[in-house]
């Protein structure tokens, strides 16, 4: 298993690309802030609702995935979905 397979940034990118209609417009950037790694997710405007989901359920699920990946990597991750 490669080192990249445990990277939460790549995990988030792959899951998001599977959810949207325009996977080529999915970008994930990583920023470190105060002991926490913030992943900023950008998608096409038409796909924003799919990434957020009804009542934010999909976004919450993505944050849960990042939290679980962070426990394995012993780091804190936060997700920001940019418009």
mmCIF file of the N, C-alpha and C atoms, coordinates in Angstrom:
data_MODEL
# 
_entry.id   MODEL 
# 
loop_
_atom_site.group_PDB 
_atom_site.id 
_atom_site.type_symbol 
_atom_site.label_atom_id 
_atom_site.label_alt_id 
_atom_site.label_comp_id 
_atom_site.label_asym_id 
_atom_site.label_entity_id 
_atom_site.label_seq_id 
_atom_site.pdbx_PDB_ins_code 
_atom_site.Cartn_x 
_atom_site.Cartn_y 
_atom_site.Cartn_z 
_atom_site.occupancy 
_atom_site.B_iso_or_equiv 
_atom_site.pdbx_formal_charge 
_atom_site.auth_seq_id 
_atom_site.auth_comp_id 
_atom_site.auth_asym_id 
_atom_site.auth_atom_id 
_atom_site.pdbx_PDB_model_num 
ATOM 1   N N  . UNK A 1 1  ? 0.846   -1.179 0.000   1.00 0.00 ? 1  UNK A N  1 
ATOM 2   C CA . UNK A 1 1  ? 0.000   0.000  0.000   1.00 0.00 ? 1  UNK A CA 1 
ATOM 3   C C  . UNK A 1 1  ? 0.886   1.234  0.000   1.00 0.00 ? 1  UNK A C  1 
ATOM 4   N N  . UNK A 1 2  ? 0.614   2.174  -0.882  1.00 0.00 ? 2  UNK A N  1 
ATOM 5   C CA . UNK A 1 2  ? 1.458   3.355  -0.992  1.00 0.00 ? 2  UNK A CA 1 
ATOM 6   C C  . UNK A 1 2  ? 1.143   4.362  0.106   1.00 0.00 ? 2  UNK A C  1 
ATOM 7   N N  . UNK A 1 3  ? 2.052   5.308  0.273   1.00 0.00 ? 3  UNK A N  1 
ATOM 8   C CA . UNK A 1 3  ? 1.883   6.354  1.283   1.00 0.00 ? 3  UNK A CA 1 
ATOM 9   C C  . UNK A 1 3  ? 0.701   7.261  0.933   1.00 0.00 ? 3  UNK A C  1 
ATOM 10  N N  . UNK A 1 4  ? 0.440   7.462  -0.375  1.00 0.00 ? 4  UNK A N  1 
ATOM 11  C CA . UNK A 1 4  ? -0.639  8.333  -0.794  1.00 0.00 ? 4  UNK A CA 1 
ATOM 12  C C  . UNK A 1 4  ? -2.011  7.774  -0.448  1.00 0.00 ? 4  UNK A C  1 
ATOM 13  N N  . UNK A 1 5  ? -2.126  6.475  -0.300  1.00 0.00 ? 5  UNK A N  1 
ATOM 14  C CA . UNK A 1 5  ? -3.430  5.885  -0.028  1.00 0.00 ? 5  UNK A CA 1 
ATOM 15  C C  . UNK A 1 5  ? -3.982  6.318  1.326   1.00 0.00 ? 5  UNK A C  1 
ATOM 16  N N  . UNK A 1 6  ? -3.123  6.783  2.217   1.00 0.00 ? 6  UNK A N  1 
ATOM 17  C CA . UNK A 1 6  ? -3.573  7.238  3.521   1.00 0.00 ? 6  UNK A CA 1 
ATOM 18  C C  . UNK A 1 6  ? -3.737  8.743  3.606   1.00 0.00 ? 6  UNK A C  1 
ATOM 19  N N  . UNK A 1 7  ? -3.624  9.438  2.486   1.00 0.00 ? 7  UNK A N  1 
ATOM 20  C CA . UNK A 1 7  ? -3.703  10.892 2.475   1.00 0.00 ? 7  UNK A CA 1 
ATOM 21  C C  . UNK A 1 7  ? -5.165  11.344 2.446   1.00 0.00 ? 7  UNK A C  1 
ATOM 22  N N  . UNK A 1 8  ? -5.642  12.027 3.491   1.00 0.00 ? 8  UNK A N  1 
ATOM 23  C CA . UNK A 1 8  ? -7.035  12.485 3.533   1.00 0.00 ? 8  UNK A CA 1 
ATOM 24  C C  . UNK A 1 8  ? -7.393  13.445 2.402   1.00 0.00 ? 8  UNK A C  1 
ATOM 25  N N  . UNK A 1 9  ? -6.427  14.206 1.914   1.00 0.00 ? 9  UNK A N  1 
ATOM 26  C CA . UNK A 1 9  ? -6.688  15.124 0.802   1.00 0.00 ? 9  UNK A CA 1 
ATOM 27  C C  . UNK A 1 9  ? -7.081  14.335 -0.448  1.00 0.00 ? 9  UNK A C  1 
ATOM 28  N N  . UNK A 1 10 ? -6.354  13.275 -0.738  1.00 0.00 ? 10 UNK A N  1 
ATOM 29  C CA . UNK A 1 10 ? -6.655  12.438 -1.902  1.00 0.00 ? 10 UNK A CA 1 
ATOM 30  C C  . UNK A 1 10 ? -7.965  11.698 -1.695  1.00 0.00 ? 10 UNK A C  1 
ATOM 31  N N  . UNK A 1 11 ? -8.212  11.227 -0.489  1.00 0.00 ? 11 UNK A N  1 
ATOM 32  C CA . UNK A 1 11 ? -9.476  10.558 -0.169  1.00 0.00 ? 11 UNK A CA 1 
ATOM 33  C C  . UNK A 1 11 ? -10.658 11.489 -0.432  1.00 0.00 ? 11 UNK A C  1 
ATOM 34  N N  . UNK A 1 12 ? -10.573 12.710 0.067   1.00 0.00 ? 12 UNK A N  1 
ATOM 35  C CA . UNK A 1 12 ? -11.638 13.689 -0.130  1.00 0.00 ? 12 UNK A CA 1 
ATOM 36  C C  . UNK A 1 12 ? -11.854 13.982 -1.612  1.00 0.00 ? 12 UNK A C  1 
ATOM 37  N N  . UNK A 1 13 ? -10.770 14.107 -2.342  1.00 0.00 ? 13 UNK A N  1 
ATOM 38  C CA . UNK A 1 13 ? -10.866 14.396 -3.773  1.00 0.00 ? 13 UNK A CA 1 
ATOM 39  C C  . UNK A 1 13 ? -11.553 13.258 -4.528  1.00 0.00 ? 13 UNK A C  1 
ATOM 40  N N  . UNK A 1 14 ? -11.179 12.013 -4.246  1.00 0.00 ? 14 UNK A N  1 
ATOM 41  C CA . UNK A 1 14 ? -11.783 10.862 -4.926  1.00 0.00 ? 14 UNK A CA 1 
ATOM 42  C C  . UNK A 1 14 ? -13.266 10.719 -4.598  1.00 0.00 ? 14 UNK A C  1 
ATOM 43  N N  . UNK A 1 15 ? -13.629 10.867 -3.345  1.00 0.00 ? 15 UNK A N  1 
ATOM 44  C CA . UNK A 1 15 ? -15.036 10.739 -2.948  1.00 0.00 ? 15 UNK A CA 1 
ATOM 45  C C  . UNK A 1 15 ? -15.871 11.847 -3.583  1.00 0.00 ? 15 UNK A C  1 
ATOM 46  N N  . UNK A 1 16 ? -15.351 13.062 -3.567  1.00 0.00 ? 16 UNK A N  1 
ATOM 47  C CA . UNK A 1 16 ? -16.088 14.187 -4.135  1.00 0.00 ? 16 UNK A CA 1 
ATOM 48  C C  . UNK A 1 16 ? -16.263 14.035 -5.643  1.00 0.00 ? 16 UNK A C  1 
ATOM 49  N N  . UNK A 1 17 ? -15.223 13.583 -6.327  1.00 0.00 ? 17 UNK A N  1 
ATOM 50  C CA . UNK A 1 17 ? -15.320 13.389 -7.778  1.00 0.00 ? 17 UNK A CA 1 
ATOM 51  C C  . UNK A 1 17 ? -16.385 12.352 -8.127  1.00 0.00 ? 17 UNK A C  1 
ATOM 52  N N  . UNK A 1 18 ? -16.592 11.381 -7.258  1.00 0.00 ? 18 UNK A N  1 
ATOM 53  C CA . UNK A 1 18 ? -17.623 10.369 -7.499  1.00 0.00 ? 18 UNK A CA 1 
ATOM 54  C C  . UNK A 1 18 ? -19.031 10.930 -7.297  1.00 0.00 ? 18 UNK A C  1 
ATOM 55  N N  . UNK A 1 19 ? -19.157 12.005 -6.528  1.00 0.00 ? 19 UNK A N  1 
ATOM 56  C CA . UNK A 1 19 ? -20.465 12.581 -6.225  1.00 0.00 ? 19 UNK A CA 1 
ATOM 57  C C  . UNK A 1 19 ? -20.965 13.585 -7.253  1.00 0.00 ? 19 UNK A C  1 
ATOM 58  N N  . UNK A 1 20 ? -20.061 14.252 -7.937  1.00 0.00 ? 20 UNK A N  1 
ATOM 59  C CA . UNK A 1 20 ? -20.441 15.401 -8.770  1.00 0.00 ? 20 UNK A CA 1 
ATOM 60  C C  . UNK A 1 20 ? -20.564 15.042 -10.250 1.00 0.00 ? 20 UNK A C  1 
ATOM 61  N N  . UNK A 1 21 ? -21.180 15.961 -11.017 1.00 0.00 ? 21 UNK A N  1 
ATOM 62  C CA . UNK A 1 21 ? -21.317 15.792 -12.462 1.00 0.00 ? 21 UNK A CA 1 
ATOM 63  C C  . UNK A 1 21 ? -20.091 16.286 -13.220 1.00 0.00 ? 21 UNK A C  1 
ATOM 64  N N  . UNK A 1 22 ? -19.339 17.211 -12.639 1.00 0.00 ? 22 UNK A N  1 
ATOM 65  C CA . UNK A 1 22 ? -18.148 17.779 -13.280 1.00 0.00 ? 22 UNK A CA 1 
ATOM 66  C C  . UNK A 1 22 ? -16.912 17.477 -12.429 1.00 0.00 ? 22 UNK A C  1 
ATOM 67  N N  . UNK A 1 23 ? -16.425 16.229 -12.470 1.00 0.00 ? 23 UNK A N  1 
ATOM 68  C CA . UNK A 1 23 ? -15.287 15.869 -11.618 1.00 0.00 ? 23 UNK A CA 1 
ATOM 69  C C  . UNK A 1 23 ? -13.992 16.606 -11.961 1.00 0.00 ? 23 UNK A C  1 
ATOM 70  N N  . UNK A 1 24 ? -13.887 17.113 -13.194 1.00 0.00 ? 24 UNK A N  1 
ATOM 71  C CA . UNK A 1 24 ? -12.678 17.841 -13.580 1.00 0.00 ? 24 UNK A CA 1 
ATOM 72  C C  . UNK A 1 24 ? -12.578 19.206 -12.894 1.00 0.00 ? 24 UNK A C  1 
ATOM 73  N N  . UNK A 1 25 ? -13.665 19.690 -12.306 1.00 0.00 ? 25 UNK A N  1 
ATOM 74  C CA . UNK A 1 25 ? -13.657 20.989 -11.624 1.00 0.00 ? 25 UNK A CA 1 
ATOM 75  C C  . UNK A 1 25 ? -13.506 20.866 -10.112 1.00 0.00 ? 25 UNK A C  1 
ATOM 76  N N  . UNK A 1 26 ? -13.243 19.665 -9.630  1.00 0.00 ? 26 UNK A N  1 
ATOM 77  C CA . UNK A 1 26 ? -13.036 19.455 -8.191  1.00 0.00 ? 26 UNK A CA 1 
ATOM 78  C C  . UNK A 1 26 ? -11.585 19.755 -7.851  1.00 0.00 ? 26 UNK A C  1 
ATOM 79  N N  . UNK A 1 27 ? -11.378 20.658 -6.892  1.00 0.00 ? 27 UNK A N  1 
ATOM 80  C CA . UNK A 1 27 ? -10.027 20.939 -6.408  1.00 0.00 ? 27 UNK A CA 1 
ATOM 81  C C  . UNK A 1 27 ? -10.039 20.936 -4.880  1.00 0.00 ? 27 UNK A C  1 
ATOM 82  N N  . UNK A 1 28 ? -8.959  20.439 -4.328  1.00 0.00 ? 28 UNK A N  1 
ATOM 83  C CA . UNK A 1 28 ? -8.796  20.413 -2.874  1.00 0.00 ? 28 UNK A CA 1 
ATOM 84  C C  . UNK A 1 28 ? -7.456  21.054 -2.564  1.00 0.00 ? 28 UNK A C  1 
ATOM 85  N N  . UNK A 1 29 ? -7.479  22.103 -1.760  1.00 0.00 ? 29 UNK A N  1 
ATOM 86  C CA . UNK A 1 29 ? -6.237  22.735 -1.330  1.00 0.00 ? 29 UNK A CA 1 
ATOM 87  C C  . UNK A 1 29 ? -6.097  22.566 0.176   1.00 0.00 ? 29 UNK A C  1 
ATOM 88  N N  . UNK A 1 30 ? -4.856  22.511 0.609   1.00 0.00 ? 30 UNK A N  1 
ATOM 89  C CA . UNK A 1 30 ? -4.555  22.213 2.009   1.00 0.00 ? 30 UNK A CA 1 
ATOM 90  C C  . UNK A 1 30 ? -3.846  23.403 2.640   1.00 0.00 ? 30 UNK A C  1 
ATOM 91  N N  . UNK A 1 31 ? -4.357  23.839 3.807   1.00 0.00 ? 31 UNK A N  1 
ATOM 92  C CA . UNK A 1 31 ? -3.791  24.974 4.532   1.00 0.00 ? 31 UNK A CA 1 
ATOM 93  C C  . UNK A 1 31 ? -3.632  24.562 5.992   1.00 0.00 ? 31 UNK A C  1 
ATOM 94  N N  . UNK A 1 32 ? -2.498  24.890 6.593   1.00 0.00 ? 32 UNK A N  1 
ATOM 95  C CA . UNK A 1 32 ? -2.306  24.594 8.018   1.00 0.00 ? 32 UNK A CA 1 
ATOM 96  C C  . UNK A 1 32 ? -2.629  25.834 8.821   1.00 0.00 ? 32 UNK A C  1 
ATOM 97  N N  . UNK A 1 33 ? -3.510  25.659 9.816   1.00 0.00 ? 33 UNK A N  1 
ATOM 98  C CA . UNK A 1 33 ? -3.907  26.757 10.696  1.00 0.00 ? 33 UNK A CA 1 
ATOM 99  C C  . UNK A 1 33 ? -3.947  26.264 12.131  1.00 0.00 ? 33 UNK A C  1 
ATOM 100 N N  . UNK A 1 34 ? -3.143  26.837 12.995  1.00 0.00 ? 34 UNK A N  1 
ATOM 101 C CA . UNK A 1 34 ? -3.191  26.601 14.441  1.00 0.00 ? 34 UNK A CA 1 
ATOM 102 C C  . UNK A 1 34 ? -3.300  25.118 14.813  1.00 0.00 ? 34 UNK A C  1 
ATOM 103 N N  . UNK A 1 35 ? -2.383  24.305 14.328  1.00 0.00 ? 35 UNK A N  1 
ATOM 104 C CA . UNK A 1 35 ? -2.370  22.895 14.684  1.00 0.00 ? 35 UNK A CA 1 
ATOM 105 C C  . UNK A 1 35 ? -3.440  22.064 14.005  1.00 0.00 ? 35 UNK A C  1 
ATOM 106 N N  . UNK A 1 36 ? -4.099  22.620 13.018  1.00 0.00 ? 36 UNK A N  1 
ATOM 107 C CA . UNK A 1 36 ? -5.169  21.931 12.318  1.00 0.00 ? 36 UNK A CA 1 
ATOM 108 C C  . UNK A 1 36 ? -4.936  22.095 10.820  1.00 0.00 ? 36 UNK A C  1 
ATOM 109 N N  . UNK A 1 37 ? -5.226  21.053 10.065  1.00 0.00 ? 37 UNK A N  1 
ATOM 110 C CA . UNK A 1 37 ? -5.089  21.122 8.625   1.00 0.00 ? 37 UNK A CA 1 
ATOM 111 C C  . UNK A 1 37 ? -6.469  21.347 8.031   1.00 0.00 ? 37 UNK A C  1 
ATOM 112 N N  . UNK A 1 38 ? -6.622  22.451 7.317   1.00 0.00 ? 38 UNK A N  1 
ATOM 113 C CA . UNK A 1 38 ? -7.901  22.814 6.703   1.00 0.00 ? 38 UNK A CA 1 
ATOM 114 C C  . UNK A 1 38 ? -7.847  22.427 5.232   1.00 0.00 ? 38 UNK A C  1 
ATOM 115 N N  . UNK A 1 39 ? -8.799  21.609 4.815   1.00 0.00 ? 39 UNK A N  1 
ATOM 116 C CA . UNK A 1 39 ? -8.922  21.240 3.414   1.00 0.00 ? 39 UNK A CA 1 
ATOM 117 C C  . UNK A 1 39 ? -10.046 22.066 2.811   1.00 0.00 ? 39 UNK A C  1 
ATOM 118 N N  . UNK A 1 40 ? -9.708  22.854 1.797   1.00 0.00 ? 40 UNK A N  1 
ATOM 119 C CA . UNK A 1 40 ? -10.696 23.696 1.135   1.00 0.00 ? 40 UNK A CA 1 
ATOM 120 C C  . UNK A 1 40 ? -11.135 23.003 -0.144  1.00 0.00 ? 40 UNK A C  1 
ATOM 121 N N  . UNK A 1 41 ? -12.407 22.711 -0.227  1.00 0.00 ? 41 UNK A N  1 
ATOM 122 C CA . UNK A 1 41 ? -12.983 21.991 -1.355  1.00 0.00 ? 41 UNK A CA 1 
ATOM 123 C C  . UNK A 1 41 ? -13.725 22.962 -2.268  1.00 0.00 ? 41 UNK A C  1 
ATOM 124 N N  . UNK A 1 42 ? -13.371 22.940 -3.547  1.00 0.00 ? 42 UNK A N  1 
ATOM 125 C CA . UNK A 1 42 ? -14.033 23.774 -4.533  1.00 0.00 ? 42 UNK A CA 1 
ATOM 126 C C  . UNK A 1 42 ? -14.613 22.870 -5.610  1.00 0.00 ? 42 UNK A C  1 
ATOM 127 N N  . UNK A 1 43 ? -15.888 23.077 -5.928  1.00 0.00 ? 43 UNK A N  1 
ATOM 128 C CA . UNK A 1 43 ? -16.562 22.311 -6.976  1.00 0.00 ? 43 UNK A CA 1 
ATOM 129 C C  . UNK A 1 43 ? -17.284 23.285 -7.895  1.00 0.00 ? 43 UNK A C  1 
ATOM 130 N N  . UNK A 1 44 ? -17.791 22.772 -9.011  1.00 0.00 ? 44 UNK A N  1 
ATOM 131 C CA . UNK A 1 44 ? -18.581 23.606 -9.917  1.00 0.00 ? 44 UNK A CA 1 
ATOM 132 C C  . UNK A 1 44 ? -19.823 24.105 -9.181  1.00 0.00 ? 44 UNK A C  1 
ATOM 133 N N  . UNK A 1 45 ? -20.265 25.283 -9.545  1.00 0.00 ? 45 UNK A N  1 
ATOM 134 C CA . UNK A 1 45 ? -21.418 25.879 -8.864  1.00 0.00 ? 45 UNK A CA 1 
ATOM 135 C C  . UNK A 1 45 ? -22.657 24.986 -8.955  1.00 0.00 ? 45 UNK A C  1 
ATOM 136 N N  . UNK A 1 46 ? -22.814 24.309 -10.072 1.00 0.00 ? 46 UNK A N  1 
ATOM 137 C CA . UNK A 1 46 ? -23.975 23.435 -10.254 1.00 0.00 ? 46 UNK A CA 1 
ATOM 138 C C  . UNK A 1 46 ? -23.899 22.182 -9.373  1.00 0.00 ? 46 UNK A C  1 
ATOM 139 N N  . UNK A 1 47 ? -22.713 21.835 -8.902  1.00 0.00 ? 47 UNK A N  1 
ATOM 140 C CA . UNK A 1 47 ? -22.534 20.648 -8.065  1.00 0.00 ? 47 UNK A CA 1 
ATOM 141 C C  . UNK A 1 47 ? -22.507 20.956 -6.572  1.00 0.00 ? 47 UNK A C  1 
ATOM 142 N N  . UNK A 1 48 ? -22.604 22.204 -6.219  1.00 0.00 ? 48 UNK A N  1 
ATOM 143 C CA . UNK A 1 48 ? -22.502 22.596 -4.810  1.00 0.00 ? 48 UNK A CA 1 
ATOM 144 C C  . UNK A 1 48 ? -23.571 21.927 -3.956  1.00 0.00 ? 48 UNK A C  1 
ATOM 145 N N  . UNK A 1 49 ? -24.796 21.850 -4.458  1.00 0.00 ? 49 UNK A N  1 
ATOM 146 C CA . UNK A 1 49 ? -25.877 21.206 -3.718  1.00 0.00 ? 49 UNK A CA 1 
ATOM 147 C C  . UNK A 1 49 ? -25.637 19.727 -3.504  1.00 0.00 ? 49 UNK A C  1 
ATOM 148 N N  . UNK A 1 50 ? -25.011 19.058 -4.457  1.00 0.00 ? 50 UNK A N  1 
ATOM 149 C CA . UNK A 1 50 ? -24.719 17.633 -4.312  1.00 0.00 ? 50 UNK A CA 1 
ATOM 150 C C  . UNK A 1 50 ? -23.677 17.383 -3.230  1.00 0.00 ? 50 UNK A C  1 
ATOM 151 N N  . UNK A 1 51 ? -22.718 18.295 -3.122  1.00 0.00 ? 51 UNK A N  1 
ATOM 152 C CA . UNK A 1 51 ? -21.656 18.129 -2.125  1.00 0.00 ? 51 UNK A CA 1 
ATOM 153 C C  . UNK A 1 51 ? -22.175 18.455 -0.730  1.00 0.00 ? 51 UNK A C  1 
ATOM 154 N N  . UNK A 1 52 ? -23.074 19.415 -0.630  1.00 0.00 ? 52 UNK A N  1 
ATOM 155 C CA . UNK A 1 52 ? -23.628 19.779 0.681   1.00 0.00 ? 52 UNK A CA 1 
ATOM 156 C C  . UNK A 1 52 ? -24.707 18.779 1.089   1.00 0.00 ? 52 UNK A C  1 
ATOM 157 N N  . UNK A 1 53 ? -25.592 18.424 0.171   1.00 0.00 ? 53 UNK A N  1 
ATOM 158 C CA . UNK A 1 53 ? -26.637 17.443 0.462   1.00 0.00 ? 53 UNK A CA 1 
ATOM 159 C C  . UNK A 1 53 ? -27.809 18.052 1.218   1.00 0.00 ? 53 UNK A C  1 
ATOM 160 N N  . UNK A 1 54 ? -28.861 17.246 1.379   1.00 0.00 ? 54 UNK A N  1 
ATOM 161 C CA . UNK A 1 54 ? -30.035 17.706 2.117   1.00 0.00 ? 54 UNK A CA 1 
ATOM 162 C C  . UNK A 1 54 ? -29.671 17.936 3.576   1.00 0.00 ? 54 UNK A C  1 
ATOM 163 N N  . UNK A 1 55 ? -29.985 19.107 4.044   1.00 0.00 ? 55 UNK A N  1 
ATOM 164 C CA . UNK A 1 55 ? -29.690 19.513 5.433   1.00 0.00 ? 55 UNK A CA 1 
ATOM 165 C C  . UNK A 1 55 ? -28.222 19.330 5.801   1.00 0.00 ? 55 UNK A C  1 
ATOM 166 N N  . UNK A 1 56 ? -27.332 19.352 4.802   1.00 0.00 ? 56 UNK A N  1 
ATOM 167 C CA . UNK A 1 56 ? -25.900 19.240 5.063   1.00 0.00 ? 56 UNK A CA 1 
ATOM 168 C C  . UNK A 1 56 ? -25.415 17.839 5.369   1.00 0.00 ? 56 UNK A C  1 
ATOM 169 N N  . UNK A 1 57 ? -26.216 16.834 5.048   1.00 0.00 ? 57 UNK A N  1 
ATOM 170 C CA . UNK A 1 57 ? -25.848 15.453 5.393   1.00 0.00 ? 57 UNK A CA 1 
ATOM 171 C C  . UNK A 1 57 ? -24.595 14.975 4.673   1.00 0.00 ? 57 UNK A C  1 
ATOM 172 N N  . UNK A 1 58 ? -24.476 15.290 3.387   1.00 0.00 ? 58 UNK A N  1 
ATOM 173 C CA . UNK A 1 58 ? -23.301 14.845 2.642   1.00 0.00 ? 58 UNK A CA 1 
ATOM 174 C C  . UNK A 1 58 ? -22.042 15.539 3.161   1.00 0.00 ? 58 UNK A C  1 
ATOM 175 N N  . UNK A 1 59 ? -22.138 16.832 3.415   1.00 0.00 ? 59 UNK A N  1 
ATOM 176 C CA . UNK A 1 59 ? -21.002 17.575 3.959   1.00 0.00 ? 59 UNK A CA 1 
ATOM 177 C C  . UNK A 1 59 ? -20.603 17.021 5.324   1.00 0.00 ? 59 UNK A C  1 
ATOM 178 N N  . UNK A 1 60 ? -21.583 16.687 6.135   1.00 0.00 ? 60 UNK A N  1 
ATOM 179 C CA . UNK A 1 60 ? -21.307 16.110 7.448   1.00 0.00 ? 60 UNK A CA 1 
ATOM 180 C C  . UNK A 1 60 ? -20.609 14.756 7.313   1.00 0.00 ? 60 UNK A C  1 
ATOM 181 N N  . UNK A 1 61 ? -21.041 13.966 6.324   1.00 0.00 ? 61 UNK A N  1 
ATOM 182 C CA . UNK A 1 61 ? -20.413 12.662 6.089   1.00 0.00 ? 61 UNK A CA 1 
ATOM 183 C C  . UNK A 1 61 ? -18.969 12.833 5.627   1.00 0.00 ? 61 UNK A C  1 
ATOM 184 N N  . UNK A 1 62 ? -18.717 13.822 4.785   1.00 0.00 ? 62 UNK A N  1 
ATOM 185 C CA . UNK A 1 62 ? -17.343 14.084 4.347   1.00 0.00 ? 62 UNK A CA 1 
ATOM 186 C C  . UNK A 1 62 ? -16.470 14.511 5.527   1.00 0.00 ? 62 UNK A C  1 
ATOM 187 N N  . UNK A 1 63 ? -17.025 15.315 6.404   1.00 0.00 ? 63 UNK A N  1 
ATOM 188 C CA . UNK A 1 63 ? -16.268 15.741 7.596   1.00 0.00 ? 63 UNK A CA 1 
ATOM 189 C C  . UNK A 1 63 ? -15.993 14.553 8.526   1.00 0.00 ? 63 UNK A C  1 
ATOM 190 N N  . UNK A 1 64 ? -16.946 13.626 8.609   1.00 0.00 ? 64 UNK A N  1 
ATOM 191 C CA . UNK A 1 64 ? -16.747 12.424 9.417   1.00 0.00 ? 64 UNK A CA 1 
ATOM 192 C C  . UNK A 1 64 ? -15.620 11.569 8.839   1.00 0.00 ? 64 UNK A C  1 
ATOM 193 N N  . UNK A 1 65 ? -15.589 11.434 7.518   1.00 0.00 ? 65 UNK A N  1 
ATOM 194 C CA . UNK A 1 65 ? -14.495 10.698 6.871   1.00 0.00 ? 65 UNK A CA 1 
ATOM 195 C C  . UNK A 1 65 ? -13.143 11.337 7.182   1.00 0.00 ? 65 UNK A C  1 
ATOM 196 N N  . UNK A 1 66 ? -13.082 12.666 7.096   1.00 0.00 ? 66 UNK A N  1 
ATOM 197 C CA . UNK A 1 66 ? -11.835 13.365 7.399   1.00 0.00 ? 66 UNK A CA 1 
ATOM 198 C C  . UNK A 1 66 ? -11.429 13.184 8.853   1.00 0.00 ? 66 UNK A C  1 
ATOM 199 N N  . UNK A 1 67 ? -12.406 13.194 9.731   1.00 0.00 ? 67 UNK A N  1 
ATOM 200 C CA . UNK A 1 67 ? -12.124 12.996 11.150  1.00 0.00 ? 67 UNK A CA 1 
ATOM 201 C C  . UNK A 1 67 ? -11.536 11.613 11.395  1.00 0.00 ? 67 UNK A C  1 
ATOM 202 N N  . UNK A 1 68 ? -12.125 10.603 10.751  1.00 0.00 ? 68 UNK A N  1 
ATOM 203 C CA . UNK A 1 68 ? -11.623 9.240  10.909  1.00 0.00 ? 68 UNK A CA 1 
ATOM 204 C C  . UNK A 1 68 ? -10.219 9.103  10.324  1.00 0.00 ? 68 UNK A C  1 
ATOM 205 N N  . UNK A 1 69 ? -9.983  9.723  9.179   1.00 0.00 ? 69 UNK A N  1 
ATOM 206 C CA . UNK A 1 69 ? -8.651  9.683  8.573   1.00 0.00 ? 69 UNK A CA 1 
ATOM 207 C C  . UNK A 1 69 ? -7.646  10.432 9.446   1.00 0.00 ? 69 UNK A C  1 
ATOM 208 N N  . UNK A 1 70 ? -8.100  11.491 10.097  1.00 0.00 ? 70 UNK A N  1 
ATOM 209 C CA . UNK A 1 70 ? -7.230  12.256 10.983  1.00 0.00 ? 70 UNK A CA 1 
ATOM 210 C C  . UNK A 1 70 ? -6.822  11.470 12.216  1.00 0.00 ? 70 UNK A C  1 
ATOM 211 N N  . UNK A 1 71 ? -7.718  10.651 12.725  1.00 0.00 ? 71 UNK A N  1 
ATOM 212 C CA . UNK A 1 71 ? -7.392  9.819  13.877  1.00 0.00 ? 71 UNK A CA 1 
ATOM 213 C C  . UNK A 1 71 ? -6.280  8.844  13.502  1.00 0.00 ? 71 UNK A C  1 
ATOM 214 N N  . UNK A 1 72 ? -6.390  8.266  12.317  1.00 0.00 ? 72 UNK A N  1 
ATOM 215 C CA . UNK A 1 72 ? -5.373  7.321  11.855  1.00 0.00 ? 72 UNK A CA 1 
ATOM 216 C C  . UNK A 1 72 ? -4.026  8.020  11.672  1.00 0.00 ? 72 UNK A C  1 
ATOM 217 N N  . UNK A 1 73 ? -4.055  9.253  11.146  1.00 0.00 ? 73 UNK A N  1 
ATOM 218 C CA . UNK A 1 73 ? -2.829  9.999  10.887  1.00 0.00 ? 73 UNK A CA 1 
ATOM 219 C C  . UNK A 1 73 ? -2.372  10.813 12.101  1.00 0.00 ? 73 UNK A C  1 
ATOM 220 N N  . UNK A 1 74 ? -3.150  10.802 13.170  1.00 0.00 ? 74 UNK A N  1 
ATOM 221 C CA . UNK A 1 74 ? -2.886  11.565 14.391  1.00 0.00 ? 74 UNK A CA 1 
ATOM 222 C C  . UNK A 1 74 ? -2.770  13.063 14.104  1.00 0.00 ? 74 UNK A C  1 
ATOM 223 N N  . UNK A 1 75 ? -3.702  13.560 13.263  1.00 0.00 ? 75 UNK A N  1 
ATOM 224 C CA . UNK A 1 75 ? -3.769  14.977 12.920  1.00 0.00 ? 75 UNK A CA 1 
ATOM 225 C C  . UNK A 1 75 ? -5.219  15.403 12.940  1.00 0.00 ? 75 UNK A C  1 
ATOM 226 N N  . UNK A 1 76 ? -5.448  16.710 13.059  1.00 0.00 ? 76 UNK A N  1 
ATOM 227 C CA . UNK A 1 76 ? -6.812  17.251 13.023  1.00 0.00 ? 76 UNK A CA 1 
ATOM 228 C C  . UNK A 1 76 ? -7.073  17.860 11.660  1.00 0.00 ? 76 UNK A C  1 
ATOM 229 N N  . UNK A 1 77 ? -8.187  17.473 11.064  1.00 0.00 ? 77 UNK A N  1 
ATOM 230 C CA . UNK A 1 77 ? -8.571  17.990 9.759   1.00 0.00 ? 77 UNK A CA 1 
ATOM 231 C C  . UNK A 1 77 ? -9.909  18.704 9.854   1.00 0.00 ? 77 UNK A C  1 
ATOM 232 N N  . UNK A 1 78 ? -10.030 19.775 9.082   1.00 0.00 ? 78 UNK A N  1 
ATOM 233 C CA . UNK A 1 78 ? -11.300 20.499 8.974   1.00 0.00 ? 78 UNK A CA 1 
ATOM 234 C C  . UNK A 1 78 ? -11.593 20.659 7.494   1.00 0.00 ? 78 UNK A C  1 
ATOM 235 N N  . UNK A 1 79 ? -12.882 20.678 7.158   1.00 0.00 ? 79 UNK A N  1 
ATOM 236 C CA . UNK A 1 79 ? -13.311 20.807 5.771   1.00 0.00 ? 79 UNK A CA 1 
ATOM 237 C C  . UNK A 1 79 ? -14.051 22.128 5.591   1.00 0.00 ? 79 UNK A C  1 
ATOM 238 N N  . UNK A 1 80 ? -13.657 22.881 4.586   1.00 0.00 ? 80 UNK A N  1 
ATOM 239 C CA . UNK A 1 80 ? -14.372 24.092 4.194   1.00 0.00 ? 80 UNK A CA 1 
ATOM 240 C C  . UNK A 1 80 ? -14.798 23.917 2.748   1.00 0.00 ? 80 UNK A C  1 
ATOM 241 N N  . UNK A 1 81 ? -16.082 24.057 2.492   1.00 0.00 ? 81 UNK A N  1 
ATOM 242 C CA . UNK A 1 81 ? -16.596 23.966 1.130   1.00 0.00 ? 81 UNK A CA 1 
ATOM 243 C C  . UNK A 1 81 ? -16.766 25.388 0.619   1.00 0.00 ? 81 UNK A C  1 
ATOM 244 N N  . UNK A 1 82 ? -15.980 25.726 -0.400  1.00 0.00 ? 82 UNK A N  1 
ATOM 245 C CA . UNK A 1 82 ? -15.977 27.086 -0.933  1.00 0.00 ? 82 UNK A CA 1 
ATOM 246 C C  . UNK A 1 82 ? -16.963 27.222 -2.076  1.00 0.00 ? 82 UNK A C  1 
ATOM 247 N N  . UNK A 1 83 ? -17.571 28.374 -2.153  1.00 0.00 ? 83 UNK A N  1 
ATOM 248 C CA . UNK A 1 83 ? -18.534 28.645 -3.234  1.00 0.00 ? 83 UNK A CA 1 
ATOM 249 C C  . UNK A 1 83 ? -17.856 29.331 -4.389  1.00 0.00 ? 83 UNK A C  1 
# 
